[in-house]
Structure formats: C-alpha cells, structure tokens
Amino acid sequence: MSGTLTDQTAALAAAVWSALHQVRDPELDEAVTELGFVAECRVSDSGEAVVRLHLPTYFCAPNFAFLMVADTFDAVAAVPGVRRTEVVLEDHFASDAINGGIAARAGFVQSFDGQAVAELGELRADFLRKAVMAGTDRVCRPLLSAGITADELAGLTLGDIAASADRERLRSRRAELGLPSGDGDPLLVDPVTGAAIGAHALPLHLRRAQTTRVSVDANAGVCRGLLRERYRTTEEKGR
C-alpha cells in the first residue's frame, strides 16, 4: 500500500509540474518552469501541493507578479487529485499583499486596496497581443528568408504553414484573444481587430512584429541572467 501511495504521489507531482509548464510569464510569453521561476514544487501523499516562486528582482512589477501567482494557483488547483493548493511568492517587495490576496482568492484591486484601480484583464490582453506579434515574426521570418514574396505571404493561411511549435504557439495566443485561429484563417492578422493584413500594409506589420520579438527575447535573456545572478550560491559567487 505504501508503495502504491508513493507511486500515486509521484504521478500527481508529475501532473502538477505539467500544469506549471502551462503557466507563463505574461510579458515574456514563456513558461515559468523554463524561466526558472519555480523555486520549489512539493506534493504530499494527502494531495497537498505547495509551490514557491521567485523572480529575477525584488522589485519586479507587482501586476506581472500577481498574474503569475494567480495563474499558478489556478493551474495547480485544477489538477485532479490536488486537494489543497498553496502558492507562495518569495523575496518580493509585495509578497505579503500578493500571497494574501491569492490565498483569499481576491482580485488585484482588493489585494492592493487603495493602490490599484483596475483588474488585470486588459494588461493580460496587451501582453497576448505582443505575443501574437512576436509569434508572427517567428513564423514569417523563415518564409521570407526562403524567398517568399509579400503578396504570397499576405495570401497564406495558418493551415498553409508547415506544422511547428511556433505555428501552434501563434495559433494558441490568437485563440486566447478571440482572434481567428483556424487552418483557413489568414496567417497575418491585426492583433487588436483580427482583420487580415493586406500586402500594402505588410512591410509595417512585419517591422512591428520583428521589433516586438526582438524586445521580448532580449527581456527574457535579461531576466534569466538576473535570476541566475540573484540566486547563485555563496560558493558560486566566490569563484
């Protein structure tokens, strides 16, 4: 019985980790697991899941942090077999407000009473629009390098593009925004309205997409470096 329980706990821990892999930094559009933001993930035999998060700096924006902690709680709590969820943000100037608010299932405004004036839905949508633009560059740049013309690119649908992680990532972000995301939908759409981008508007659209992707990738690199430096051990810093 003990061995079976241990196997069940291991399976539950794997399911929790898989759920965490779906939680993204909203600005960087990368999984918190890949970014190294998960400091600890512990699952007990009784189905209690405890996740501890840490971020690159003590002063990371509290709205970004709140989104990640809330999304982490929701993802872990939804895993079948998890009976109790605790998510703790460590080493952050707003940890108390964020952790208390998430534990109470309060929104951002209530958690930061007197300091916040709106919930974070529009901020999340803004980041998703950036993710769509960055994803557009990741998908289109290889096609342009291969010699496809602007007119040809403007006429492509999502289904015309060879299956890849980048294509599915772009499709997923568009779907989250309620934008056209089926195989027959245009590859190039406005991230706000969902309208197809014609050949005449393509050069500006692609420049915006490239600029957005470069900015996101650069920020991700900076965050990884800051996190690595912040949590290096004393022995490592002495080398």
N, C-alpha and C positions, 0 to 999 in steps of 0.2 A: 504493500500500500504506500509506503514511504517513497519507494522508487517511482511509482506511478504519479504520485503527487509532485515529485521533483520534475518528472518529465512534463507534466501539465504546466508547471510554473515556468519551465524553460520555454515551452511553446507560447505561453502567454507573454513572456518577456520579449520573444521574437516578434509577436504580433504588435506589441506596444512600440517596439523600435521601428517596425514597418510604418506604423501610424505617424510616428515622429518624422519619418522621412518625407511625409507629405506636408509638413509644416514648413512654411517658407519665411525667410526674412522678406518683408513686403517691399522694401526698397531694392534689394539685390536680386530678388526672384530666385533664390537658391535655398535648398533645404537647410534647416538649422543643423541637421546632422552632418551635412557636408561642410558647413562653415565652421564646425567645431563649437557651436553654441551650447550643446548639451554636455554639461559637466558631469552629470550622473543620471542614470536611469535604473531604478530598482523596483522589482516586483516581488511581492511576498506570496507565500503559499495561500494566504487568505484572499488574494486578489487585490491587495493594496498596491497602487502604482505611485511611486514618488519620482518626480523629475526635477532636476536642478539645472537651471540655465545660467550662463554667464555671457556677457557681451564684451566687445572689444575695449570699451572705455567706461569709466564711471559715469560719464555724462552723455551716454547715448540718448537720443531723443526719447522722452517718455511715451509719446504716442506710438512710435515704432515698437518700443519695448512692450507696451500694453497689448498691441495686436499680436505679437509673437507669443506672449504668455497666455493670452486668451485662446489663441488658436491651438496652442499646445494642450491646454486643459481640455478643450472640446475634442481634439483628436484622440487623446488618451482615454477620456471618459467614454467615448463611443466604442471602444474595443470590447467585444463580447468577452465576458469573464472578469473584467475590471470592475470591482465593487466599490472602490474608493480611489479618488484621484487627488493628488497633491502636486501642485506645480509651484516652484519657488524660484524667483529671480534673485540672484546673489550679486553682491558687490556693485550695486547701482544706487544712485542718489535717491531714486524714487521707489526703491524696492518695497518699502512698507506700504505705500499707497497702492502700488500695483498688486502686490501679493494679497493684501487685504481685500481689494476690490474683486479680484478674480475668485478668491475663496468664497466671497459673499455672492458671487455671480452678479455683481453690479456692473454697470456700464462705465465708460471712461469718464463721463461728466460726474456721475455720482462718486466715483473713486477719487477724483480730483475736485472735490466740492469747492466751489468758489474760484477755481483756477481754470477749468475747462468749460467751454461754452457750447460745444457740439460733439456728437459722437463721431466715429472714425470711418463711417461708410464711404464718404467722398474721398478721404485720403486713400483708402484701400483701392477705390476705383482709379484714382490718379496713378497709383503705382502699377495697377494692372495695365493701364494704357501705355505706360512706359515699357512694361514687359512685352506688350504686343509690338511696339516699335522696335525694341531690341531684337525680338524674335524674328521680325520681318527681315532685318539685316542679316541675321544668321542664316536664314533660308535663302535669301535672294543673292547674297554676295557670291556664293559658288556658281550660281547660274550666270551671273554677269561675267565672272572670270572665265566661264566656259564659252562666252561669246554670244549669249542670247541678247536680242535687241530689246529696246524699251517697248516697242509695240508688241513684241511677242510676250514679254514679261507681263504687261498690262492685261493681256488676254488670258493668262493662266488662272486655273482654279486650284484650290488646295489639293484636290484629287489628282491634278496633273503632276504634282511634285512627288518624287520618289519617297517612299516611307522612310522616316528617320526620326530620331529623338527630337531634333529641332523642330520638325514639322508638327509632331504631336504636341510638343510643348506650346508652340504658337497656337495650335487649334484649341488646346485646353484653356489658355489665357483668354482667347477670344470668347469662348463659351462662357467663361466666368463673368465676362462683361455683358453677355447677352448679344454679342456680335455674331454675324453669320459665320458658321464654323464647319459646315458640311463639305463633303468632297466636291460638290458642284458650286460652292460659293467662291467668289473671287479670292485670289491669293492676296491681293493688295486692297486693303480697306482702310477708311478713316477710323482711327481708334476711338473716336467720340461718337460719330453718327453711324458707322458701319457701311457707309456708301463706298462703292468701288472707286478706286483711284484710276483715272484715265491716263493715257500716255502723256498728255500735255502737263499733268501735274506730277508725273513720276519722278523727275530729277530732284525736285524739292523734297518730296516724300522720302526718297531713298537717302538723301543727305541727312534728313532728320532722324531716320532710322539708324544710320551709321553713328551719328553723334550720340544718340541715346545709348546704343550698345556699347560704345567705347567708354562712356561715362559709367555705366553700370558695371562693366568689367573692371574698370580702374578702381571704383569704390570697393568692389569685392576683394580685390587684391590688397588694398589698404587695410580693410577690416581684418583680413586673415593675418596680415603682418602685425597689426596692433594686438590682436588677441593672442598670437603666439608670443609676443614680447611680454604682454601683461602677465601671462600665466607660466612663463618659464620658471623653472625651479631655481633655488638659490645656487645649486651646484652648476646648473647650466649657465647662469648669468656670470659665474666666476670663471668660466672657461675662456 
